[in-house]
Amino acid sequence: MKILNTEIAHINESKLGFEHWVDVTYQAPILKEAYTVRVMLLLAFKAEDPEVIDYMVREWKRRDIIHHSFLMYEVERNDYKHNLSPQIRPK
């Protein structure tokens, strides 16, 4: 899996800390296209440095993004089967 881009969407302050909502664009070998998913980092401080956010996403959220790629693989695979004509649709 390759993370292509991370971009801070917005930062909200809550009772628990600062919610950093980050748009992550990634590409995986099992997928046909690149996808963008929004993840949340909950931190005790406000981090606006793109390099810090990028590092945290790559280290802390990698497993979540990999899980998302498997879900998208299933969606792509099922869409492919449903778009085929009934004569050649795999079972």
N, C-alpha and C positions, 0 to 999 in steps of 0.2 A: 504494500500500500504506500502511496506517495501523497503527502499533504502538499497541495499546490499553493494554497493561500489561506491566511488567517486574517480576519478583519474584525475589530471590535464593533459590534452593532450598537450596544449601549451599556451603560453601567447604572445600576440602581442600588441605592443604599437601603438595607433592611435591618431588622432587629438582630439578625445573625451576622451581618457584615456587608460586604459589597458584592453584589451579583454582577459578574462580568459576562455579558451575553456576547458570544463570539461566533461569527459565521466562518465555517471551515469548509474549504473546497478541497476535495480529495479525489484521487483516481486509484482504482484497484485493478489488478490484472484480470480478475473474474468478471469485471463490469464492462459494459459497452461504452459507457459515457462517464464523465466526471460529475460528481454530485456535491451540492453544498448543503451542509447541515448546521443547525444552530445549537451550540453547546453552552452550558453555564459553568463558570468557575466561581466558587464562593470563597472569597478571601477576606481577611481581617483588615486589609488596606486597599486603597484605590490604586490600581496599577493601570497607567495609560500608555506605558512604553510598549510599542508593538513587538519588540524583541522578547520582552519578558512574557507577554501573553502567548506569543508563538511557542516559546520554550515550554510553558506550562501546558499548553494544549498537546504538544507532541509527547510530553512525558506523562501527563496525568489522564488525558482523555483518549489516548490512542486505542485502548481496548473498546471504548464506547463507539468510536468511529469504525473500527473493524467489525463490530457487531452490526452496525448500520449497513456496512457494505454487504454482509451476508443477507440481510433483509432485502436490500435492493436487488441482489442477485436473484433471489426467489421471485421478486416482482417482475424483473426483466424476463426470467425464464417462463413464468406463467403467462405474461402478456404475449410472448412469442408463440406459445402453444395456442392461445385463444385467437390469435390473428390469422392462423393458418386455416386453409379450407378444411372442411370436415373429412375429406378423402385422405389428406396427408397428415392430419393432426395426430401427434404421438399420444399414447394412452398412459 
